[in-house]
Amino acid sequence: MKKFRGVFLKNEREIGLLREANRMVACILDELGKQVRPGLPTLHYEEIVQNMCREFKVKPAFEGLYGFPYALCCSVNDEIVHGFPSERILQEGDIVTFDVGVVYQGFYGDAARTFPVGAISPEAERLVRITEECLELAVPEARQGNDLADIARTVQQHAEGAGYYVIRKYVGHGIGSSPHEKPEVPNFMPAPTFSLPLKAGMVLCIEPMIAVGTAEVEIMEDKWTAKTKDRSLAAHCEHCVAILPGGPQILDRM
């Protein structure tokens, strides 16, 4: 493993382990998505993650990480990230974000998706679509010879061009044998001079967090759940992306 300006560059073996970890994450997210429907408590989805991690013989990455008490981050409607699974019942028209991580042979997988619960409003549908588009547009920018600023600028321009707000309190990150490595991967340009050249061997979690009404965040009494300050809807999606000589590869896409 080499370093470039504080960033760990992964070799072929390490990227293979990250690919397998993220394959498991993708399987878990697929199963969670299949079971999204009104009438179920969000703790049901925590059980799915726990059970599938046992089946895969891997450790849930988030459980105990920095003191987080669950395997699943489950955020509903105005919750942006880090929501707790609970007895809360999903309702028709909700949107729910599942953020999942696993540890496989010392390497981490991490990805997130926002799902509709039954029929959702046109506003919610558009928010989820634009957030997904932000991610899909950003991934091709994660290539050798580009700059981290190309990813940040792409997300910000697409989200704000659609009339939405980019959450600035939380950003993406590098990943490897640690769940959060350098560099931070913002979804906005923090400064006009913001720059980091992208190199083959970098592995980045790119994760737009987009809101309808504000970029301001409020942390709930549980010290984890982050909501939009005006309680408007938010969506979040995340891919783990390896920068390879031939271009970017989404590791959590089977």
Beta strands, then each sheet from edge to edge (+ up, - down):
strand 1: 2-4
strand 2: 7-9
strand 3: 59-60
strand 4: 72-76
strand 5: 79-81
strand 6: 95-104
strand 7: 107-116
strand 8: 165-166
strand 9: 172-174
strand 10: 181-185
strand 11: 203-206
strand 12: 209-211
strand 13: 217-219
strand 14: 226-228
strand 15: 234-236
strand 16: 239-244
strand 17: 247-250
sheet 1: 1+ 2-
sheet 2: 3+ 6- 4+
sheet 3: 3+ 6- 7+
sheet 4: 5+ 14- 13+
sheet 5: 8+ 12- 15+
sheet 6: 10+ 9- 11+ 16- 17+
end
